[in-house]
Amino acid sequence: MNERIPVMEHISVCICTYKRPAMLKNLLEKLSDLKTSGRFTYSVVVVDNDELASARSIVAEYMSTSKIPMRYDVEQRRGFAHVRNRAIEKADGDYIAFIDDDEYPHSDWLYNLYDTIKTWKADGILGPVLPHYDTEPPKWILQGRLCERETFKTGTVIKSHVFTRTGNVLLVASLFHDDLSPFDPRYGKTGGEDTDFFRRMMNKGKSFVWCDEAPVWEWVPKERMERAYFLKRALQRGAANSRRASVVSIDTCRSLAAILLYTAALPFCLVMGQHVLMKTLIRDCDHIGKVLGMLGIILVKQRSC
């Protein structure tokens, strides 16, 4: 009697891109030779949010030389949710990985995510996003660790959507089976649809675990090292967080109190150093953006580069 050969599980690696040809090319090159150790197969899905399909030639070049299967599509509706939802539609894996077009992984990135999701039997695995600076950053960025994100020990269960994102994640495909638009288009171009997705999944009892051995590196170009960039991102982040908040609530009172506190502290922070001043300003703008967003005032209508 012939034994049945087990079918390996498949991972669809999804990339949402918009006018970043050099970064996208670098990412695709890194994805050409990922470690699998024969435990799974993978393919790549690229969804271009540029209606002119500016990424098509880069993808075509990749497909002509790589053995990794790839799908390419264009989502003409601008907005992170639209392009992520289109990527989900085009993916056919048992698992879906997301990595941003301005990031790149090590060769064992996907293997470590997969190994962790099998070990912990989680619904999703999140990994670190580390900064890769184009040029030497100002001291206030390094001292304030403004481009560094929270990390955790492998196996840590992530219980707050505050620490979630789609920049480096592996998810079981079944999370998307019951929703034709898992990422809410109402978030538009400002972002926040990914943390909203994780918040809803956590409310349903889905589990997400950290894998510290699966980092990706995010390019930090010169334009992201300007003070205005950090403050605009904070205002945008606050506006995104306001979508689930009520104007009359304890949360609003906390934000108003935080604005008063942080604003009053600014002169003292300046004496303590530029990095302390910037961290305080960013926190201040987070709450200002949130309160204004509750009032329907959106100062930053599109996420910066």
N, C-alpha and C positions, 0 to 999 in steps of 0.2 A: 504494500500500500504506500503510495506516494505521500510524503509529508508536505503540508502546506507551508509555503515560504511566507513568513510574516511580512506584511507591507510596512515599510518605514513611514513614520509620521512626516508630514510636510509643513514647512514654515514659509509663509509669505512675508517677505521683508518689504514694508511699504515706505516709500519716500514721497513726501509732498514737497514740491519745489516751485520756486517763483524767481526767475531771472538771477540765478546764481550759477552760471555755467562752470566756472572754475572749481567751485566748491563741490558741485554735483559730480563733475568728472573725477575729482579726487576721491569722493565717497564711493562711486561705482568701482573704481580701481581696487579699493580696499575690500569691497564685497565680493570680488572675483575669486578669492581664495580663502574662504572662511573654513575653519576646522569643523568637521562633523563627526569624525571617528566612526563613520558608518551608522550612526544612530538615527539620523534624520536626513531629509533632503530639503533644499530651499530654493526659492525663486525670488525674483525682485519685481515689485510693482512700482512704477513711477507715474505719478499724476501731476501734470503740469498745470499750474493755475494761471499761466499766461495764455490768453486767447490766441496769441500769435504762434504758439507752440515753439517757443525759443529753445526748449530743451530737446527737441526731437532729434537734431543732428548729433548731439552728444550721446543720446541713448542709442541711436543707430550705429554709431561708431563702437560703442560698448558691445552691442549685440553681434557685431561682425567678428569680434575677437574672443568673446567670453563664451564659455560652455554653460553658464548659468542661465536658465530660462528667464525671460523678462517680458513684462507687459507694459505698454506705454499708453496713456490716455490724457486727454485735455479736459479740464473742468473750467468752463468759461465763467461761471459765476464766482466772483471774487469772495473770498472768505475762507478761513481755516476750516470751519465745520464742513462746508461744501466739498472741499478737496479731500478731507479725511474720509468723509462718507463715500466719495467716489472710489477711493483706494480700497475701502472695505468691500465695495461691490465687485471690484476686479480681483480681489484676493480669493484664493481657493485652498488655502492651507488649513491644517488642523489647528495651527497657531498663527497668530498675526503679530509681527514685530513692527514697531515704528522707530525710525531714526530720522532726524532732521537733515535737510540737505546741506547745512553748514556744520555737520558733525562727521566724524570718521571713527571707526572702531579698530581694535586689535583683532588679529586673526581668530582668537578664541572667544570673542565677544558672544556670538550667537550660541556657541556650544555651552558656555557657562550659564547663560540665561536658560537654555533648555534643560540642562542638568539640574538647575535649581528648581525649576517649575515641576519637574518630575519628582525630585526629592521631597519637596514640601507640599506637593499636591495642591498648589495654589491656583487661583484663577488668573493671576498675572504676576510678573516679576519686573521690578524696577531696578535700574542700575544707575551709577553715578554719571554725571556730565561734568567733565573737567575742562578748565579753560586752556586754550592754545592761543597765545598772543601773537598777532602779526608782527608787532614791534614791542619794544620795552614799554610797559605801561607806567603811568605816573605812580609815584609812591603812595598816594592816597588810595588808589585802587587796591594795591597789594596790602597795605596796612589795614585797610577796612575789609579786606577779603570780599570785595563787592561782586566779583565774578565767580565766587565759590559758593556752591550749594550744599545744603545739609546732606550728610551721608550717614549710613547706619551699618551695623554689623550684619553680615550675611545671615539670613534667617529671621531678621526682625520683621514682624508684621506691621505694615504701615496702616495706622488707624485713622489718620487724618488726610483728607484730600489736599491739604495745604502742601504736602510733600510729593504730590503726584504730577505727572506730565506725560506727554507722548514722545519726548525727545529720546528716550532710551527705555523701551518697554517690550515685553513679550506677553501676549494675552491669548487665552484660549478662545478659539473662534466662536464657540457657543455663546459668548457674551453678546454677540451681535445678531444672533439668529431671530430674536423677537422684536427687533426695532429696525425699520428701514432707514432711519436717520438717527443713529446713536449719538452723533455729535450735534448739538443744538445750533441750527443756523442763525438763531436770534442773536448770537454773540458776534456776528458780523466779522469785521476786519480787526477788531480790537483784541481778539484772543480770549481765553478763559473757558472755551468749550471743552477742553481736555480735562481740566480739574472738575468741571461740572459733571462730566461723564463719570469720573471716578467717584465723586460724591454720591451720585445716584446708584452706582454699582455697590458701594459700601453700604448704603441704606438697604439694599436687597440682600445683604449678608455675604457678598463676594469678598474673597480674601486676596490681599496683595502683599507680596513678600519682597524684601530687599536682597539683591546680590551685589556685594561690593567687589567681586572679582570680574565684573562685566562692565568696565567703564567705556565711555566714548569721550572723544575730545571735541570741544566746540570752538570753532574759529572765532577769535575776538579781533575784528579789524579795528583800525584806528578810529573810525567813526563811532564805535561802541565804547570808546574810552573818554568820551566827552561828558561833562557834568550834565548837560541838557539831556543826553540819551537816558541816563539813569533816572532822572526826574520825570521824563515823559513816560518811561516804562512803569514807574510807580503810579502815576496818575491813571494810566491805562489799566493797570492791575486793579486799582481801587474801583474803577468804573465797572470792570468785569465782576468784581465781588459784590457790587451793589445790586445785581440782577435778582439775587435770591433774598435780599434784605427788605425789611419794611421801614418806612420813614419813621413811624412811631414805634420804637422798640428799644430794648436795653442795649442792643448792638449799636444803634445810632448814638445813644448817649455816651457809650464808651468811645466811639470814634470822635465825637465832639470834644470829649475830655482829653483824648490823646492829642488832638490838634492844638488845643490850648497849651498842653504840657510841652509838646515838642517845639512849638513856635517860641514859647517863653525860654526854652533851654538853648536856642540857637546861639545867642551871644556867648554863652559859657562854652558851648561846643567849639566855637571858633578858636577860643584860647587853647583848648585841648588838642587841636590839630585838625587839618583838612579832612582826614579820614573819619574822625568823629562827627564833624559837621555834616559831611555827606551822608553818613549812615542815618543821622537824625533827620536830615532833609528828606531822604527817601521814605522813611517811616511816616513823616509828616504828610508827604504827597500821597502815600498809600491811603491814608484816612481822608484827606481832602478829596481825592478822586472818588472815594466811596460815598461820601456824603453828597457831593455834587451829583454823582450818578443817581442816587436815590431821588434827587430833585429833577432828574431828567436833563442835567447839564453834563455833556460829555466833552471835555476839553481836548482829549486826544482820540480822534476817531479811527485811527489806523495804527497798528503796531509798527514800531520803528524797525529798521533793518535787522 
